[in-house]
Amino acid sequence: MGQTETLRRLAQIGVDGVVPAVGEAVVVRGSNLDEIPELMRSEGICISDNAGLAMNLELGKDGAVKTLYASDPAASQFGIVNSYKEVEALLRSVLPKKEGLVAGRCVPNARWVSLLTTNEADSAYLLRQAAWRYRRPRSYSWVTVEFAEGKVTRIAYRWQPFEG
C-alpha cells in the first residue's frame, strides 16, 4: 500500500492526525561511538540527558548544520555547531565523558498534521517522510508506519500498559 492510500485509510478508521517519525532508531552513547557515522546520515540529531540538557540539530544535505533548539545547559557547554565535522567532533568528545548523555536520530521540526483538515501542503509534507506515527483511535497506544519508495514496509504497534 502506498503513502496516499495509507493516509486515506487512516482517516477512514478515525485517526485524526499523524506526525513524522523516525524509522530506524539510531542511538549513540559513550559505549557505541562506532554508530556515529550512521547517526550522521540522519536529517536530525537530538542530544539529551536526564538532567535538562537538550540540543536539536538539523543536518542539511549540503553539509550545513542548523541548531533548532539548545537548552541553557547545552548552549553553555557545547556552543553552536555549524558543520557535520563539528557535530561529529562534539559527539566524540562529550558522549564518553557524561554518563546518561545520548544522541539519537530525530525528525527536525516535526509537526502534527490533522487528517480532518489536510491540505496539499500538509499532504506533501507527510509524503516526504519515511515514517509516521499516530495514536490508535480511542486508545493511548501508538502505531508507527514506515515507508520505503512510497510503500509501507513496516507497521509497529506500541501498546500502553495502562489501557483497560
N, CA and C of each residue as an Amber inpcrd file, in Angstrom:
protein
   492
   0.8470000  -1.1650000   0.0000000   0.0000000   0.0000000   0.0000000
   0.8980000   1.2360000   0.0000000   0.5150000   2.2580000  -0.7530000
   1.2860000   3.4870000  -0.8550000   0.9390000   4.4800000   0.2350000
   1.7010000   5.5610000   0.3020000   1.5030000   6.5630000   1.3420000
   0.1500000   7.2770000   1.2090000  -0.2420000   7.6260000  -0.0040000
  -1.5120000   8.3340000  -0.1920000  -2.6850000   7.4630000   0.2430000
  -2.6580000   6.1880000  -0.1490000  -3.7130000   5.2580000   0.2580000
  -3.7030000   5.0610000   1.7720000  -2.5180000   5.0220000   2.3680000
  -2.4070000   4.8790000   3.8230000  -3.0570000   6.0670000   4.5270000
  -2.8030000   7.2790000   4.0460000  -3.4370000   8.4650000   4.6350000
  -4.9610000   8.3660000   4.5590000  -5.4610000   7.9680000   3.4080000
  -6.9110000   7.8460000   3.2240000  -7.4960000   6.8230000   4.1880000
  -6.8410000   5.6820000   4.3150000  -7.3550000   4.6310000   5.2070000
  -7.2710000   5.0290000   6.6830000  -6.2190000   5.7310000   7.0520000
  -6.1140000   6.1900000   8.4420000  -7.2640000   7.1340000   8.7760000
  -7.5850000   8.0350000   7.8640000  -8.7160000   8.9440000   8.0830000
 -10.0200000   8.1560000   8.1920000 -10.1770000   7.1150000   7.3850000
 -11.3900000   6.2910000   7.4040000 -11.5900000   5.5860000   8.7500000
 -10.5000000   5.1750000   9.3900000 -10.6420000   4.4380000  10.6550000
 -10.6840000   5.3700000  11.8690000 -10.6940000   6.6810000  11.6210000
 -10.8550000   7.6180000  12.7130000  -9.5850000   8.2340000  13.2670000
  -8.4490000   8.0220000  12.6250000  -7.2130000   8.6740000  13.0580000
  -7.3360000  10.1460000  12.7070000  -7.1760000  11.0170000  13.6940000
  -7.3690000  12.4370000  13.4130000  -6.0830000  13.1740000  13.0600000
  -4.9150000  12.5820000  13.3190000  -3.6730000  13.2560000  12.9760000
  -2.4790000  12.3290000  13.0280000  -1.4470000  12.6930000  12.2810000
  -0.1940000  11.9340000  12.2710000   0.9690000  12.9130000  12.3930000
   2.0880000  12.3890000  12.8170000   3.3020000  13.1860000  12.9400000
   4.4380000  12.3830000  12.3060000   5.3580000  13.0400000  11.5890000
   6.5180000  12.3160000  11.0730000   7.2860000  11.6740000  12.2260000
   7.8360000  10.5150000  11.9560000   8.5560000   9.7750000  12.9950000
   9.8820000   9.2760000  12.4540000  10.7190000   8.8520000  13.3480000
  11.9780000   8.2240000  12.9740000  11.6760000   6.7890000  12.5820000
  12.1770000   6.3670000  11.4480000  12.0060000   4.9750000  11.0520000
  12.9040000   4.0970000  11.9030000  14.0740000   3.8360000  11.4170000
  15.0290000   3.0080000  12.1530000  15.7590000   3.8750000  13.1790000
  15.6000000   3.5480000  14.4290000  16.2260000   4.3330000  15.5000000
  17.7300000   4.0900000  15.5310000  18.4720000   5.1550000  15.7390000
  19.9120000   5.0730000  15.9760000  20.1770000   5.9100000  17.2130000
  20.7090000   5.2890000  18.2490000  21.0170000   5.9870000  19.4970000
  22.4820000   5.7280000  19.8320000  23.2180000   6.8160000  20.0410000
  24.6470000   6.6980000  20.3200000  24.9140000   7.1850000  21.7390000
  25.6950000   6.3780000  22.4520000  26.1590000   6.7060000  23.8130000
  27.6840000   6.6410000  23.8010000  28.2680000   6.8970000  24.9270000
  29.7210000   6.7920000  25.0350000  30.2310000   5.4030000  24.7240000
  29.3930000   4.3850000  24.8780000  29.8140000   2.9960000  24.6770000
  29.7030000   2.4990000  23.2320000  29.0720000   3.2620000  22.3450000
  28.9490000   2.7980000  20.9540000  29.2210000   3.9200000  19.9470000
  30.3320000   4.5900000  20.1150000  30.6970000   5.7000000  19.2430000
  30.8610000   5.2790000  17.7860000  31.0460000   3.9800000  17.5360000
  31.1750000   3.4990000  16.1610000  29.8850000   3.6910000  15.3630000
  28.7610000   4.0020000  16.0270000  27.4790000   4.2500000  15.3570000
  27.3360000   5.7010000  14.8840000  28.3040000   6.5550000  15.2020000
  28.2070000   7.9650000  14.8120000  28.0620000   8.1410000  13.2980000
  28.8300000   7.4420000  12.4530000  28.6270000   7.6260000  11.0020000
  27.1930000   7.3370000  10.5550000  26.5650000   6.3200000  11.1300000
  25.1680000   6.0160000  10.7970000  24.2510000   7.1530000  11.2750000
  24.4920000   7.6620000  12.4710000  23.7010000   8.7620000  13.0010000
  23.8420000  10.0040000  12.1190000  25.0260000  10.2320000  11.5850000
  25.2770000  11.4190000  10.7610000  24.5380000  11.3660000   9.4220000
  23.9650000  10.2300000   9.0660000  23.1620000  10.1210000   7.8390000
  21.6990000  10.5010000   8.0930000  21.4050000  10.9970000   9.2670000
  20.0510000  11.3790000   9.6500000  19.7370000  12.7960000   9.1660000
  18.4520000  13.1320000   9.1680000  18.0430000  14.5090000   8.8880000
  18.1980000  15.3710000  10.1340000  18.1040000  14.7270000  11.2920000
  18.2180000  15.4690000  12.5360000  18.8280000  14.6290000  13.6270000
  19.4610000  15.3050000  14.5720000  20.0510000  14.6400000  15.7350000
  19.5820000  15.3710000  16.9800000  19.1000000  14.6180000  17.9520000
  18.6980000  15.1690000  19.2430000  19.6750000  14.6480000  20.2920000
  20.2540000  15.5620000  21.0440000  21.2110000  15.2210000  22.0950000
  20.5500000  15.5720000  23.4250000  20.5570000  14.6280000  24.3680000
  19.9150000  14.9230000  25.6490000  20.4730000  14.0420000  26.7600000
  20.1750000  14.4600000  27.9790000  20.4850000  13.6460000  29.1530000
  19.2650000  13.6680000  30.0630000  19.4110000  13.1790000  31.2510000
  18.2760000  13.1320000  32.1810000  18.2890000  14.3010000  33.1630000
  19.0340000  15.3580000  32.8400000  19.1460000  16.4880000  33.7600000
  18.8290000  17.8270000  33.0980000  18.0930000  17.8080000  31.9800000
  17.6720000  19.0530000  31.3530000  18.5090000  19.5380000  30.1940000
  19.5520000  18.8080000  29.8780000  20.3690000  19.1940000  28.7490000
  19.6990000  18.6810000  27.4770000  19.4980000  19.5480000  26.5000000
  18.8740000  19.1340000  25.2390000  19.3540000  20.0200000  24.1080000
  19.6010000  19.3970000  22.9650000  20.0050000  20.1320000  21.7740000
  19.4570000  19.3940000  20.5690000  18.7720000  20.1090000  19.6840000
  18.2290000  19.5170000  18.4700000  18.8980000  20.1600000  17.2680000
  19.4420000  19.3230000  16.4020000  20.1770000  19.7950000  15.2360000
  19.5210000  19.2970000  13.9570000  19.5130000  20.1400000  12.9480000
  19.0430000  19.7330000  11.6250000  20.2600000  19.6350000  10.7270000
  20.4280000  18.4790000  10.0790000  21.5720000  18.2630000   9.1980000
  21.1280000  18.4770000   7.7630000  21.6540000  19.5020000   7.1270000
  21.2980000  19.7960000   5.7430000  22.0400000  18.8990000   4.7690000
  21.4760000  18.7290000   3.6030000  22.1080000  17.8810000   2.5830000
  23.4130000  18.4890000   2.0660000  23.5770000  19.7970000   2.2560000
  24.7730000  20.4880000   1.7890000  25.9060000  20.4900000   2.8050000
  25.7310000  19.7840000   3.9180000  26.7690000  19.7230000   4.9400000
  26.6130000  20.7760000   6.0270000  25.6410000  21.6710000   5.8530000
  25.4060000  22.7030000   6.8660000  24.5770000  22.1150000   8.0000000
  24.7680000  22.6630000   9.1870000  24.0310000  22.2290000  10.3670000
  23.3420000  23.4360000  10.9660000  22.0850000  23.2460000  11.3280000
  21.3090000  24.3190000  11.9390000  20.8950000  23.8610000  13.3340000
  21.1850000  24.6720000  14.3350000  20.7500000  24.3630000  15.6910000
  19.3160000  24.8550000  15.8380000  18.3870000  23.9190000  16.0130000
  16.9790000  24.2730000  16.1340000  16.6140000  24.6390000  17.5690000
  17.2780000  23.9970000  18.5130000  16.9920000  24.2440000  19.9220000
  18.2120000  23.8590000  20.7410000  18.5010000  24.6570000  21.7490000
  19.5530000  24.3030000  22.7090000  19.1290000  24.8320000  24.0700000
  18.9690000  23.9340000  25.0380000  18.6590000  24.3570000  26.4010000
  19.8490000  25.1410000  26.9430000  19.6290000  25.8690000  28.0170000
  20.7200000  26.6580000  28.5880000  21.9550000  25.8110000  28.8920000
  21.7950000  24.6220000  29.5300000  22.9980000  23.8190000  29.7810000
  23.7140000  23.4060000  28.4910000  22.9540000  23.0650000  27.4540000
  23.5810000  22.6300000  26.1980000  24.2930000  23.7950000  25.5260000
  23.6510000  24.9290000  25.4790000  24.2490000  26.0920000  24.8260000
  25.5490000  26.5090000  25.5120000  25.5510000  26.4620000  26.8480000
  26.7610000  26.8920000  27.5580000  27.8710000  25.8460000  27.4740000
  27.5210000  24.5560000  27.4170000  28.5410000  23.5060000  27.3670000
  29.0420000  23.2190000  25.9540000  28.1480000  23.3020000  24.9750000
  28.5050000  22.8740000  23.6210000  28.7160000  24.0250000  22.6520000
  28.0980000  25.1650000  22.9180000  28.1450000  26.2540000  21.9490000
  27.2810000  25.9140000  20.7460000  27.5420000  26.5530000  19.6310000
  26.7800000  26.3200000  18.4120000  27.6760000  25.5720000  17.4330000
  27.1180000  24.5510000  16.8000000  27.8610000  23.7840000  15.7990000
  27.2870000  24.1270000  14.4250000  28.1630000  24.2390000  13.4340000
  27.7270000  24.6950000  12.1120000  28.0160000  23.7320000  10.9790000
  28.7250000  22.6530000  11.2500000  29.0650000  21.7300000  10.1660000
  29.0000000  20.2860000  10.6680000  28.9180000  19.3530000   9.7280000
  28.9220000  17.9310000  10.0810000  30.1740000  17.5890000  10.8760000
  31.3010000  18.1410000  10.4440000  32.5700000  17.8660000  11.1100000
  32.5330000  18.2980000  12.5800000  31.9480000  19.4670000  12.8450000
  31.8390000  19.9690000  14.2170000  30.8960000  19.0970000  15.0520000
  29.7930000  18.6320000  14.4430000  28.8520000  17.7620000  15.1580000
  29.5390000  16.4590000  15.5370000  30.2220000  15.8610000  14.5790000
  30.9060000  14.5910000  14.8570000  31.9650000  14.7650000  15.9380000
  32.7250000  15.8400000  15.8710000  33.7510000  16.1030000  16.8910000
  33.1030000  16.3110000  18.2650000  31.9950000  17.0360000  18.3000000
  31.2770000  17.2600000  19.5560000  30.8160000  15.9320000  20.1540000
  30.1840000  15.0830000  19.3460000  29.6880000  13.7940000  19.8390000
  30.8210000  12.9240000  20.3640000  31.9120000  12.8730000  19.6320000
  33.0460000  12.0340000  20.0510000  33.6970000  12.5510000  21.3330000
  33.6090000  13.8600000  21.5660000  34.2500000  14.3910000  22.7710000
  33.3370000  14.3460000  24.0010000  32.0360000  14.5800000  23.8480000
  31.1860000  14.6820000  25.0340000  30.4900000  13.3840000  25.4370000
  30.1340000  12.5290000  24.4920000  29.3890000  11.3170000  24.8490000
  30.1400000  10.3990000  25.8110000  31.4520000  10.1690000  25.6280000
  32.1420000   9.2830000  26.5730000  32.3360000   9.8990000  27.9630000
  32.2590000  11.2120000  28.0740000  32.5560000  11.8900000  29.3360000
  31.3500000  12.0570000  30.2530000  30.1590000  12.0540000  29.7100000
  28.9790000  12.3690000  30.5140000  28.0160000  11.1920000  30.5130000
  27.9210000  10.5230000  31.6450000  27.0090000   9.3890000  31.7700000
  25.5670000   9.8650000  31.6130000  24.7910000   9.1050000  30.8720000
  23.3930000   9.4510000  30.6440000  23.1590000  10.3150000  29.4190000
  24.2230000  10.8280000  28.8230000  24.0890000  11.6500000  27.6240000
  23.9510000  10.7470000  26.4120000  22.9470000  11.0140000  25.5810000
  22.7130000  10.2250000  24.3680000  22.4540000  11.1550000  23.1940000
  22.7570000  10.6550000  22.0240000  22.4480000  11.3610000  20.7730000
  21.6580000  10.3890000  19.9180000  20.5480000  10.8420000  19.4040000
  19.7050000   9.9510000  18.6250000  19.1460000  10.6130000  17.3870000
  18.7530000   9.7620000  16.4680000  18.1150000  10.2190000  15.2410000
  16.7650000  10.8380000  15.6010000  16.4440000  11.9740000  14.9870000
  15.1350000  12.5970000  15.1950000  14.6880000  13.2950000  13.9160000
  13.4260000  13.6430000  13.8780000  12.8620000  14.3810000  12.7470000
  12.9000000  15.8580000  13.1190000  13.6830000  16.6560000  12.4100000
  13.7570000  18.0730000  12.7670000  12.4370000  18.7820000  12.4650000
  12.0170000  19.6200000  13.3910000  10.7920000  20.4120000  13.2230000
   9.5630000  19.5900000  12.8730000   9.4510000  18.4070000  13.4470000
   8.2680000  17.5720000  13.1810000   7.0250000  18.2750000  13.6920000
   5.9470000  18.1810000  12.9490000   4.6890000  18.7880000  13.3730000
   3.5310000  17.8550000  13.0750000   2.5270000  17.9100000  13.9390000
   1.3210000  17.1160000  13.7440000   0.5650000  17.6350000  12.5320000
   0.0140000  16.7120000  11.7660000  -0.8310000  17.0730000  10.6280000
  -2.2050000  16.4700000  10.8660000  -3.2120000  17.3210000  10.8710000
  -4.5830000  16.8600000  11.0570000  -5.0670000  16.1640000   9.7980000
  -5.6410000  14.9870000   9.9530000  -6.2240000  14.2950000   8.8070000
  -7.6500000  14.7660000   8.5600000  -8.1720000  15.5630000   9.4730000
  -9.5240000  16.1030000   9.3120000  -9.5360000  17.3060000   8.3770000
  -8.4270000  18.0440000   8.3400000  -8.3560000  19.2570000   7.5250000
  -7.0930000  19.2930000   6.6660000  -6.6410000  18.1550000   6.1890000
  -5.3920000  18.0960000   5.4360000  -5.5200000  18.8670000   4.1240000
  -4.4960000  19.6670000   3.8400000  -4.4500000  20.3800000   2.5700000
  -3.2760000  19.8510000   1.7400000  -3.0650000  20.4140000   0.5610000
  -1.9930000  19.9260000  -0.3200000  -0.6110000  20.0550000   0.3120000
  -0.3630000  21.1650000   0.9910000   0.9450000  21.3790000   1.6240000
   1.1860000  20.3570000   2.7310000   0.1500000  20.0730000   3.5330000
   0.2780000  19.0770000   4.5950000   0.5390000  17.6930000   4.0100000
  -0.2000000  17.3430000   2.9670000  -0.0050000  16.0360000   2.3260000
   1.4010000  15.9160000   1.7590000   1.8770000  16.9580000   1.0910000
   3.2320000  16.9350000   0.5220000   4.2750000  16.7750000   1.6270000
   4.0620000  17.4610000   2.7570000   4.9730000  17.3480000   3.9010000
   5.0460000  15.9050000   4.3820000   3.9020000  15.2620000   4.5600000
   3.8790000  13.8750000   5.0280000   4.4790000  12.9230000   4.0110000
   4.2120000  13.1390000   2.7360000   4.7090000  12.2260000   1.6990000
   6.2340000  12.2660000   1.5660000   6.8820000  13.3180000   2.0750000
   8.3540000  13.3920000   2.0640000   8.9890000  12.5890000   3.2000000
   8.1770000  12.1310000   4.1540000   8.6940000  11.4730000   5.3540000
   8.7860000   9.9580000   5.1710000   9.7650000   9.3500000   5.8360000
   9.9760000   7.9020000   5.7440000   9.1620000   7.1190000   6.7690000
   8.5800000   7.8080000   7.7360000   7.7660000   7.1270000   8.7550000
   6.7890000   8.1170000   9.3650000   5.6420000   7.5880000   9.8040000
   4.6390000   8.3940000  10.5050000   4.2710000   7.6890000  11.7920000
   3.7670000   8.4760000  12.7410000   3.2960000   7.9100000  13.9940000
   1.9370000   8.5220000  14.3090000   1.0590000   7.7170000  14.8650000
  -0.2540000   8.2180000  15.2560000  -0.7630000   7.4290000  16.4500000
  -1.7250000   8.0300000  17.1460000  -2.3840000   7.3310000  18.2490000
  -3.5410000   6.5310000  17.6820000  -3.6360000   5.3040000  18.1390000
  -4.7700000   4.4680000  17.7450000  -6.0480000   5.1170000  18.2730000
  -7.0980000   5.2260000  17.4540000  -8.3320000   5.8690000  17.9180000
  -8.8610000   5.2310000  19.2120000  -9.3250000   6.0970000  20.1140000
  -9.8950000   5.6860000  21.4090000  -8.9120000   4.8370000  22.2080000
  -7.6600000   5.2360000  22.1870000  -6.6120000   4.4430000  22.8240000
  -5.4470000   5.3540000  23.1990000  -4.5690000   4.8570000  24.0320000
  -3.3310000   5.5640000  24.3450000  -2.1500000   4.9680000  23.5880000
  -2.3990000   3.9520000  22.8140000  -1.3340000   3.2480000  22.1020000
  -0.9050000   3.9900000  20.8430000   0.3480000   3.7710000  20.4740000
   0.9350000   4.3980000  19.2910000   1.1260000   3.3670000  18.2000000
   1.0330000   3.8260000  16.9650000   1.3550000   2.9980000  15.8140000
   2.3470000   3.7900000  14.9680000   3.4200000   3.1310000  14.5430000
   4.3870000   3.7360000  13.6370000   4.3200000   2.9850000  12.3210000
   4.2070000   3.7310000  11.2370000   4.1700000   3.1470000   9.8930000
   5.4180000   3.6300000   9.1620000   6.2100000   2.6910000   8.6520000
   7.4330000   3.0370000   7.9300000   7.2420000   2.7740000   6.4440000
   7.9130000   3.6000000   5.6310000   7.7980000   3.5150000   4.1800000
   9.1710000   3.4470000   3.5310000   9.2380000   2.7980000   2.3830000
  10.4190000   2.8280000   1.5200000   9.8920000   2.9210000   0.0940000
  10.4250000   3.8700000  -0.6360000   9.9850000   4.1020000  -2.0120000
   8.4770000   4.2620000  -2.1050000   7.8910000   4.9480000  -1.1010000
   6.4730000   5.2520000  -1.1120000   5.5430000   4.1200000  -0.7200000
   6.0900000   2.9820000  -0.3350000   5.2750000   1.8150000   0.0360000
   5.4840000   1.4710000   1.5120000   4.4250000   0.9580000   2.1410000
   4.5220000   0.5350000   3.5360000   5.4800000  -0.6520000   3.6350000
   6.4440000  -0.5470000   4.5380000   7.3990000  -1.6470000   4.7430000
   7.2920000  -2.2520000   6.1420000   6.7700000  -1.4750000   7.0900000
   6.7060000  -1.9800000   8.4570000   5.6500000  -1.1960000   9.2250000
   4.9090000  -1.9070000  10.0620000   3.9580000  -1.2810000  10.9710000
   4.2690000  -1.8040000  12.3630000   4.5190000  -0.8730000  13.2900000
   4.8510000  -1.2640000  14.6640000   3.8100000  -0.6850000  15.6080000
   3.2750000  -1.5250000  16.4500000   2.2490000  -1.1330000  17.4230000
   2.8810000  -1.0920000  18.7940000   2.6790000  -0.0010000  19.5140000
   3.2060000   0.1040000  20.8800000   2.0350000   0.2530000  21.8410000
   1.7510000  -0.8230000  22.5300000   0.6540000  -0.8650000  23.4860000
   1.0610000  -0.1410000  24.7560000   0.1500000   0.6050000  25.3430000
   0.3950000   1.2810000  26.6140000  -0.2400000   0.4380000  27.7110000
   0.5100000   0.0440000  28.7100000   0.0240000  -0.9020000  29.7260000
  -1.1250000  -0.4050000  30.5840000  -1.3920000   0.8890000  30.6280000
  -2.4780000   1.3620000  31.4800000  -3.8100000   1.3830000  30.7550000
  -3.8660000   0.8370000  29.5520000  -5.1480000   0.7570000  28.8520000
  -6.0140000  -0.3190000  29.4820000  -7.2840000  -0.0530000  29.5200000
  -8.2090000  -1.0220000  30.1110000  -8.7990000  -1.9730000  29.1100000
